[in-house]
């Protein structure tokens, strides 16, 4: 039996509603390298060691197995449903029927309601699981405020029906946020974005914080096990940078734990996935913080190293993946 971390020392953040959310969660995207059964087993071990936030998504193809784990740990009395913060996401092909997608995730996860439900991508552009980086759906189209808000309104209705407690957004740029935030009746509680040492997105982070949206960091370790199609020759490996290795040596720990401490101390909620090291990942937020000097040493490592480029979401007529991210400060359409 692995070590159990005392709940009282695990840090938490307050959502805009005042609800408390754990400062770290377990991601469940096994990409194309880990089986759904392995992911479910990791969720089981993580909950037993002290994790209370689980970040799921319909398109990961493993929610039904994670649901069996959630049912089992509740049956055993390891946790109660109210102790868990369960998040899921509506996939791109269900933007016009969000309630059906949500009800399926709730049924698969056996959890009665979702604590947070994210719009996974701001486009309805669909691609097949495990497709090649060059795959393109001819029906793909650029971001539309009207289409996005139609999806968001459906999420607002789910809050009113009690199916979800909070709405999350994901992979939105500042120009897109500027376009949609004034139109929302229910304020988004969180935004999942790619945040890690070599892709810090400080401007986006500052924007989210200033608009009272909790930043959730996916790929907080620089995701060495991301899908093969997302790996490009120019990518930098965060944990191999000399500064991270030097700080890790000073703390006598793995470089991954330095990345997580940094993510937490700059105000994001990291959601790393691991099938073996989840206990160490959780524990590292409860002890031995980085010094201000070490935090400053990590700042210059930012090199705009975006790892999830999103090629497969491109629409006919788009130049390349940069068009997805509005890098000139305007929505590319």
Secondary structure, 3 states (H helix, E strand, C coil): CCCCCCHHHCCEEECCCCCEEECECEECCCCCCCCHHHHHHHHHHHHHHCCCEEECCHHHCCHHHHHHHHHHHHHCCCCCHHHCEEEEEECHHHCCCHHHHHHHHHHHHCCCCECEEEECCCCCCCCCCCCCCCCCCCCCCCCCHHHHHHHHHHHHHHHHCCCECCEEEECCCHHHHHHHHHHCCCCCCEEEEECECCECCHHHHHHHHHCCCEEEEECCCCCCCCCHHHCCCCCCCHHHCHHHHHHHHHHCCCHHHHHHHHHHHCCCEECCCCCCCHHHHHHHHHCCCCCHHHHHHHHCCCCCCCCCCCHHHCCCCCCCHHHHHCCCCCCCC
